[in-house]
């Protein structure tokens, strides 16, 4: 719990920021971490910062899913083979691998704020380049650059969500991080709605413009975030304190939380956290001691979740239009309904109930539902009557609900809350690098395996949730409600015992 020190009746501080009258004197980075995790005073800008970070997640999801409906038009326009189609589709996740690997180092080294703001430029430039791509090579290159933005964004967004939320109770760290999931599905739904709108207003001979307009629209929310960044965004107080900048951390607490925090006049000279200076060597720390077990579990959850979700979600329009023999309009409507009613709702339930039940049991439940649904889809095969088609759609709905309530929401919870502030950037980065590799493999293989196996591809996809279940049952770890940030200030022997 935070150290309650002295009280002063001050409503407005000298720097112009309003704060609570209770004055908190900080002497170390540990005090800053405790105030963030346990303080209950009004948080003036913290929730807005969380919302802006979720805006970055919205961009990630939108850009990853925007091409789902247009991939057939891209293949037709550029006369692509199945392998070339897979190359275009997977370029964004390949870029995300590269972006994610380097972002963790940058996020921990130069700060969350700088990396997040620079990242928005990737989205703007890449979205415009995609919209005007004259051939598949330019489109692939632009999607790769867009992937760099996606890979850079998620680790820093997760750091913001974890480090601007309290530890326990409603809206805690696990719930804030889980919000990335319904945000993701909201972005996918927006792309579907935009497709539906453009499909209705574009002249019949110009529907091939759909994919260009959809991809180009991704620049709009990035420009909005850039426009509002200066007023609300700030650095993570925990990161600033770990860098030895207690005065800067106190200023952030006043500005973003409304906490009247001041550095004690007799505080010892601020020390830079040993891991804050380690840089790339921190990747090795993920594979030692107690962090090895957490890293293995978080990685297996992320890889399994990503492989299955990308195959089903990105391939959803293909599944509906080809396997279930739906028209373009009904494919758009079914995809929108499935995402909103099942994936999005599942994500909201994950946010609501993770403070009560924890991330581990909800992830187990989600994987179990996904395994059941994929086995059902494989057994149903290509439906030739209304009943089997209805059952197949119900299985797709069950899969998306399981993703939302389980691994879709909490893969990031495990990745973000398994590590303290000093390791969070590289921890999420390492997790995302391997997860993006799984996504790339899934997006590349899905068109090829579908052509070879038909609906038998669901047997292959079912291996992913099965692997996730086995990992959870073998390596039990509950990150929700655990003060992992305290490990930055504990002795190595204490952390190892934990």
VOGU-3710 file (C-alpha; in Angstrom, 3 decimals, decimal comma):
1> xxxxxxxxxx> 0,000/0,000/0,000  1,200/3,567/-0,601  2,883/5,414/2,222  0,502/8,061/3,596  2,713/10,901/4,714  1,496/14,449/5,241  -1,615/16,395/4,355  -1,968/19,924/3,042  -5,117/21,696/1,933  -3,979/22,677/-1,540
11> xxxxxxxxxx> -6,455/22,457/-4,426  -4,329/23,995/-7,172  -0,598/23,458/-7,385  2,050/25,911/-8,484  2,356/24,257/-11,896  -1,333/24,943/-12,552  -2,644/21,393/-12,216  -5,523/20,686/-9,891  -4,972/17,954/-7,352  -6,498/16,493/-4,247
21> xxxxxxxxxx> -5,801/18,289/-0,959  -4,001/15,246/0,475  -0,271/15,669/-0,065  1,888/12,624/-0,805  5,635/12,871/-0,350  7,641/10,401/-2,433  11,167/9,274/-1,676  11,676/6,472/-4,203  10,369/4,805/-7,355  8,619/2,305/-5,095
31> xxxxxxxxxx> 6,459/5,110/-3,656  5,458/6,178/-7,174  4,507/2,616/-8,095  2,424/2,258/-4,932  0,555/5,510/-5,551  -0,381/4,384/-9,076  -1,405/0,902/-7,965  -3,367/1,738/-4,816  -4,382/5,392/-4,880  -8,126/6,098/-4,990
41> xxxxxxxxxx> -8,224/9,859/-5,622  -9,738/11,342/-8,766  -7,691/10,586/-11,879  -8,041/13,604/-14,116  -6,282/12,453/-17,275  -5,311/8,825/-16,601  -8,526/7,447/-18,113  -8,065/9,669/-21,186  -4,520/8,385/-21,639  -5,874/4,833/-21,453
51> xxxxxxxxxx> -8,474/5,732/-24,087  -5,796/7,174/-26,390  -3,673/4,048/-25,945  -6,733/1,988/-26,865  -7,040/4,224/-29,931  -3,676/2,833/-31,004  -5,029/-0,687/-30,520  -8,042/0,311/-32,643  -5,656/1,257/-35,440  -3,792/-2,044/-35,138
61> xxxxxxxxxx> -6,981/-4,058/-35,476  -8,422/-1,903/-38,229  -5,307/-2,110/-40,368  -4,883/-5,850/-39,815  -8,506/-6,622/-40,664  -9,186/-4,003/-43,329  -8,031/-6,188/-46,210  -10,172/-9,198/-45,278  -12,975/-8,276/-47,677  -10,710/-6,834/-50,348
71> xxxxxxxxxx> -8,155/-9,615/-50,710  -10,142/-11,256/-53,518  -10,339/-7,921/-55,370  -6,601/-7,387/-54,870  -5,873/-10,863/-56,253  -8,153/-10,209/-59,218  -6,822/-6,715/-59,960  -3,158/-7,733/-59,839  -3,714/-11,290/-61,174  -2,126/-12,924/-58,135
81> xxxxxxxxxx> -1,412/-16,595/-57,514  -2,467/-18,107/-54,150  1,139/-17,769/-52,935  1,316/-14,107/-54,007  -2,048/-13,490/-52,313  -0,620/-14,955/-49,128  2,411/-12,668/-49,493  0,234/-9,550/-49,680  -1,934/-10,731/-46,780  0,973/-11,636/-44,518
91> xxxxxxxxxx> 3,208/-8,617/-45,244  1,624/-6,603/-42,428  2,272/-9,270/-39,820  5,833/-9,780/-41,064  6,375/-6,047/-40,553  4,806/-6,372/-37,116  7,395/-9,006/-36,190  10,228/-6,594/-36,939  8,460/-3,662/-35,270  7,583/-5,623/-32,136
101> xxxxxxxxxx> 11,113/-6,948/-31,644  12,758/-3,506/-31,583  9,898/-1,665/-29,906  10,344/-3,312/-26,517  13,918/-2,083/-26,307  12,915/1,431/-27,412  9,880/1,556/-25,105  11,967/0,676/-22,054  14,956/2,783/-23,146  13,537/6,124/-24,343
111> xxxxxxxxxx> 10,043/5,988/-22,860  6,453/5,094/-23,700  5,368/8,549/-24,880  8,033/9,154/-27,533  7,624/5,736/-29,100  3,828/5,975/-29,172  3,827/9,373/-30,874  6,403/8,413/-33,499  4,418/5,261/-34,204  1,346/7,194/-35,362
121> xxxxxxxxxx> 3,288/8,514/-38,368  3,759/4,956/-39,636  -0,003/4,508/-39,773  -0,646/7,723/-41,692  2,038/7,245/-44,339  1,431/3,526/-44,827  -2,361/3,883/-45,114  -2,035/6,479/-47,873  0,569/4,390/-49,705  -1,742/1,355/-49,614
131> xxxxxxxxxx> -4,661/3,351/-50,996  -2,671/4,488/-54,043  -0,596/1,325/-54,617  -0,126/0,763/-58,396  0,899/-2,895/-58,093  1,238/-5,765/-55,636  4,858/-4,899/-54,812  4,065/-1,378/-53,634  1,031/-2,696/-51,745  3,141/-5,385/-50,065
141> xxxxxxxxxx> 5,829/-2,845/-49,101  3,234/-0,403/-47,725  1,562/-3,181/-45,743  4,979/-4,105/-44,345  5,519/-0,503/-43,167  2,017/-0,536/-41,707  3,011/-3,713/-39,883  6,008/-1,919/-38,395  3,525/0,523/-36,886  1,350/-2,289/-35,555
151> xxxxxxxxxx> 4,338/-4,079/-34,051  5,628/-0,904/-32,436  2,237/0,136/-31,102  0,969/-2,854/-29,152  3,829/-3,176/-26,627  3,773/0,549/-25,842  -0,045/0,592/-25,675  -0,008/-2,314/-23,213  2,573/-0,483/-21,103  0,291/2,563/-20,944
161> xxxxxxxxxx> -2,723/0,420/-19,998  -0,802/-1,390/-17,251  0,963/1,665/-15,842  -1,997/4,061/-15,734  -4,391/1,638/-13,961  -4,836/0,612/-10,339  -3,961/-2,866/-9,165  -7,279/-4,218/-7,917  -10,997/-3,604/-8,118  -13,192/-2,675/-11,034
171> xxxxxxxxxx> -11,181/-1,147/-13,839  -7,964/-2,701/-12,515  -4,858/-3,416/-14,582  -6,147/-6,734/-15,911  -9,493/-5,187/-16,888  -7,826/-2,190/-18,548  -5,552/-4,440/-20,572  -8,458/-6,736/-21,466  -10,186/-3,685/-22,951  -7,829/-4,052/-25,884
181> xxxxxxxxxx> -9,975/-6,989/-27,030  -13,416/-5,308/-27,415  -11,542/-2,325/-28,854  -10,050/-4,680/-31,408  -13,443/-6,103/-32,352  -14,953/-2,641/-32,500  -12,298/-1,724/-35,059  -13,028/-4,857/-37,066  -16,736/-4,011/-36,946  -16,020/-0,454/-38,099
191> xxxxxxxxxx> -14,148/-1,824/-41,091  -17,123/-4,091/-41,856  -19,538/-1,164/-41,512  -17,374/0,918/-43,806  -17,329/-1,907/-46,341  -21,120/-2,143/-46,092  -21,515/1,615/-46,568  -19,169/1,765/-49,539  -20,681/-1,378/-51,035  -24,050/0,371/-50,963
201> xxxxxxxxxx> -22,975/3,746/-52,389  -20,289/2,832/-54,923  -21,470/2,314/-58,508  -21,596/-1,340/-59,475  -18,628/-1,050/-61,802  -16,412/0,556/-59,157  -16,626/-1,903/-56,261  -12,967/-2,778/-56,922  -12,179/0,554/-55,257  -13,398/-0,859/-51,939
211> xxxxxxxxxx> -10,064/-2,152/-50,698  -8,268/1,095/-51,561  -10,798/3,258/-49,730  -10,868/0,958/-46,711  -7,086/0,886/-46,358  -6,760/4,647/-46,884  -9,302/5,386/-44,159  -6,819/4,040/-41,598  -4,965/7,376/-41,769  -7,940/9,232/-40,243
221> xxxxxxxxxx> -7,883/7,942/-36,628  -4,079/8,199/-36,565  -4,320/11,884/-37,475  -6,911/12,393/-34,715  -4,569/10,843/-32,119  -1,692/13,011/-33,330  -3,904/16,098/-33,034  -4,887/15,504/-29,382  -1,615/14,051/-28,077  -0,112/17,272/-26,727
231> xxxxxxxxxx> -2,986/18,035/-24,359  -3,544/14,680/-22,697  -0,675/12,258/-23,255  2,216/12,027/-20,820  5,003/9,648/-19,937  4,399/6,708/-17,602  5,159/7,817/-14,006  6,560/4,377/-13,224  8,977/4,535/-16,150  10,081/8,061/-15,238
241> xxxxxxxxxx> 10,710/7,021/-11,625  12,703/3,977/-12,742  14,890/6,335/-14,774  15,672/8,253/-11,579  13,403/11,190/-12,458  11,310/11,424/-9,288  10,472/15,083/-9,937  9,150/14,189/-13,388  7,147/11,278/-11,946  5,618/13,591/-9,325
251> xxxxxxxxxx> 4,625/16,050/-12,045  2,928/13,274/-14,034  1,046/12,147/-10,922  -0,259/15,674/-10,454  -1,166/16,154/-14,100  -2,604/12,735/-14,987  -4,012/11,561/-11,648  -4,765/14,712/-9,714  -2,502/13,382/-6,952  -0,745/16,086/-4,944
261> xxxxxxxxxx> 2,683/14,416/-5,068  5,984/16,044/-4,169  9,519/14,729/-3,821  10,722/14,709/-0,220  13,408/17,283/0,489  15,408/14,673/2,383  14,947/11,950/-0,246  18,135/10,076/-1,168  19,637/10,743/-4,581  17,399/9,040/-7,179
271> xxxxxxxxxx> 18,802/5,807/-8,528  18,208/4,448/-12,028  16,713/0,969/-11,826  19,363/-1,606/-12,727  17,160/-3,054/-15,463  16,402/0,397/-16,885  20,067/0,556/-17,904  20,296/-3,006/-19,243  18,785/-2,402/-22,680  18,852/-5,411/-24,997
281> xxxxxxxxxx> 20,202/-7,586/-22,175  16,747/-7,477/-20,622  15,562/-9,963/-23,239  17,801/-12,532/-21,554  16,160/-11,727/-18,193  12,848/-13,008/-19,585  14,348/-16,481/-19,792  15,771/-16,653/-16,283  14,340/-17,439/-12,867  10,635/-16,955/-12,255
291> xxxxxxxxxx> 10,227/-15,060/-15,532  11,088/-18,112/-17,639  7,922/-19,948/-16,590  5,783/-16,859/-17,117  7,375/-16,143/-20,495  6,786/-19,675/-21,750  3,137/-19,613/-20,680  2,412/-16,124/-22,041  4,109/-16,976/-25,340  2,257/-20,256/-25,832
301> xxxxxxxxxx> -1,077/-18,552/-25,085  -0,330/-15,745/-27,541  0,936/-17,998/-30,334  -2,000/-20,395/-30,081  -4,534/-17,575/-29,876  -3,040/-15,706/-32,807  -2,784/-18,718/-35,100  -6,395/-19,778/-34,615  -7,913/-16,289/-34,582  -6,146/-15,056/-37,699
311> xxxxxxxxxx> -7,079/-18,145/-39,670  -10,762/-17,873/-38,719  -11,247/-14,102/-38,434  -9,247/-13,064/-41,470  -10,717/-15,978/-43,381  -14,264/-15,319/-42,150  -15,432/-13,644/-45,379  -13,876/-16,499/-47,382  -15,514/-19,093/-45,141  -18,926/-17,463/-45,431
321> xxxxxxxxxx> -18,783/-16,789/-49,156  -17,103/-20,036/-50,240  -17,789/-22,765/-47,694  -21,245/-21,492/-46,716  -22,073/-20,180/-50,206  -23,229/-16,719/-49,108  -23,515/-13,651/-51,354  -21,242/-10,621/-50,894  -23,943/-8,649/-49,072  -24,911/-11,492/-46,743
331> xxxxxxxxxx> -21,210/-12,207/-46,126  -20,680/-8,611/-44,956  -23,799/-8,686/-42,762  -23,010/-12,068/-41,207  -19,385/-11,039/-40,519  -20,523/-7,813/-38,872  -23,149/-9,573/-36,756  -20,782/-12,340/-35,642  -18,123/-9,836/-34,569  -20,481/-7,507/-32,725
341> xxxxxxxxxx> -22,765/-10,055/-31,080  -20,169/-12,627/-30,092  -16,534/-11,480/-30,270  -17,229/-7,938/-29,031  -19,685/-9,069/-26,335  -17,245/-11,770/-25,213  -14,545/-9,118/-24,875  -16,807/-6,905/-22,761  -17,601/-9,844/-20,479  -13,874/-10,507/-20,122
351> xxxxxxxxxx> -13,332/-6,924/-18,960  -16,255/-7,129/-16,562  -15,387/-10,442/-14,905  -11,589/-10,690/-14,888  -11,304/-8,730/-11,598  -13,588/-11,341/-9,995  -12,504/-14,630/-11,586  -8,986/-13,951/-12,861  -7,379/-14,328/-16,284  -6,395/-18,007/-15,984
361> xxxxxxxxxx> -9,875/-19,613/-15,649  -11,380/-17,305/-18,281  -8,634/-18,203/-20,761  -9,191/-21,912/-20,106  -12,915/-21,440/-20,772  -12,240/-19,544/-23,999  -9,888/-22,164/-25,395  -12,319/-24,958/-24,528  -15,110/-23,197/-26,452  -12,816/-22,653/-29,423
371> xxxxxxxxxx> -11,712/-26,280/-29,526  -15,332/-27,416/-29,452  -16,326/-25,020/-32,237  -13,450/-25,957/-34,572  -14,122/-29,664/-34,145  -17,770/-28,911/-34,946  -16,838/-26,989/-38,107  -14,558/-29,804/-39,249  -17,291/-32,414/-38,702  -19,986/-30,325/-40,415
381> xxxxxxxxxx> -17,815/-29,789/-43,488  -19,296/-27,926/-46,435  -22,997/-27,598/-45,550  -25,515/-28,568/-48,222  -28,702/-27,664/-46,369  -30,016/-24,882/-44,147  -29,689/-26,814/-40,880  -26,008/-27,617/-41,383  -25,323/-24,066/-42,567  -26,986/-22,734/-39,405
391> xxxxxxxxxx> -24,902/-25,084/-37,252  -21,737/-23,957/-39,025  -22,552/-20,293/-38,367  -23,302/-21,160/-34,726  -19,856/-22,791/-34,467  -18,229/-19,655/-35,909  -20,133/-17,588/-33,338  -18,966/-19,888/-30,531  -15,358/-19,605/-31,706  -15,476/-15,795/-31,750
401> xxxxxxxxxx> -17,193/-15,653/-28,342  -14,528/-17,958/-26,906  -11,819/-15,755/-28,373  -13,351/-12,613/-26,886  -13,994/-13,958/-23,400  -10,752/-15,922/-23,162  -7,427/-15,817/-25,004  -8,302/-12,816/-27,150  -8,606/-10,620/-24,077  -6,174/-12,247/-21,701
411> xxxxxxxxxx> -3,227/-13,171/-23,908  -2,230/-9,536/-23,413  -2,957/-9,757/-19,683  -0,444/-12,584/-19,346  2,082/-10,815/-21,582  1,817/-7,420/-19,834  1,356/-8,365/-16,174  3,958/-11,108/-15,998  6,697/-8,478/-15,844  7,383/-5,323/-13,776
421> xxxxxxxxxx> 7,748/-1,854/-15,318  11,457/-2,271/-16,093  10,828/-5,446/-18,138  7,335/-4,793/-19,470  8,421/-3,307/-22,780  10,759/-6,141/-23,722  8,367/-8,716/-22,233  5,434/-7,671/-24,396  7,810/-7,141/-27,328  9,185/-10,687/-27,099
431> xxxxxxxxxx> 5,650/-12,035/-26,780  4,414/-10,006/-29,745  7,357/-10,966/-31,937  6,573/-14,656/-31,609  2,838/-14,031/-31,784  3,261/-12,075/-35,017  5,332/-14,904/-36,436  2,375/-17,170/-35,700  0,026/-14,670/-37,371  2,217/-14,485/-40,454
441> xxxxxxxxxx> 2,310/-18,254/-40,745  -1,447/-18,484/-40,248  -2,292/-15,777/-42,810  0,091/-17,265/-45,359  -1,029/-20,860/-44,866  -4,802/-20,296/-44,698  -5,359/-19,677/-48,449  -3,006/-22,546/-49,331  -4,450/-25,048/-46,833  -7,992/-24,056/-47,744
451> xxxxxxxxxx> -7,282/-24,823/-51,402  -5,781/-28,200/-50,449  -8,037/-29,354/-47,601  -11,311/-27,469/-47,952  -13,162/-27,533/-44,644  -10,609/-30,051/-43,379  -8,487/-26,999/-42,580  -10,450/-26,690/-39,319  -8,768/-29,841/-37,998  -5,407/-28,104/-38,424
461> xxxxxxxxxx> -6,630/-24,889/-36,781  -8,053/-26,888/-33,835  -4,512/-27,830/-32,808  -3,955/-24,239/-31,658  -6,570/-24,021/-28,856  -5,634/-27,559/-27,814  -2,017/-26,418/-27,369  -3,200/-23,366/-25,419  -5,262/-25,504/-23,070  -2,381/-27,870/-22,391
471> xxxxxxxxxx> -0,057/-24,945/-21,648  -2,497/-23,415/-19,150  -3,106/-26,714/-17,368  0,625/-27,416/-17,150  1,907/-23,954/-16,195  -0,524/-22,258/-13,826  0,021/-18,544/-13,280  -2,547/-15,882/-12,365  -1,389/-12,321/-13,202  -4,606/-10,501/-12,306
481> xxxxxxxxxx> -4,411/-8,732/-8,932  -0,724/-9,537/-8,404  1,582/-6,558/-7,766  4,238/-7,470/-10,286  5,653/-3,922/-10,281  6,857/-4,485/-6,717  9,386/-6,967/-8,125  11,402/-4,012/-9,414  12,167/-3,105/-5,806  12,438/-6,581/-4,244
491> xxxxxxxx> 15,637/-8,509/-3,743  16,511/-11,058/-6,459  16,032/-13,923/-3,999  12,508/-12,698/-3,173  11,568/-12,483/-6,857  12,998/-15,935/-7,535  10,941/-17,386/-4,699  7,799/-15,768/-6,155
//
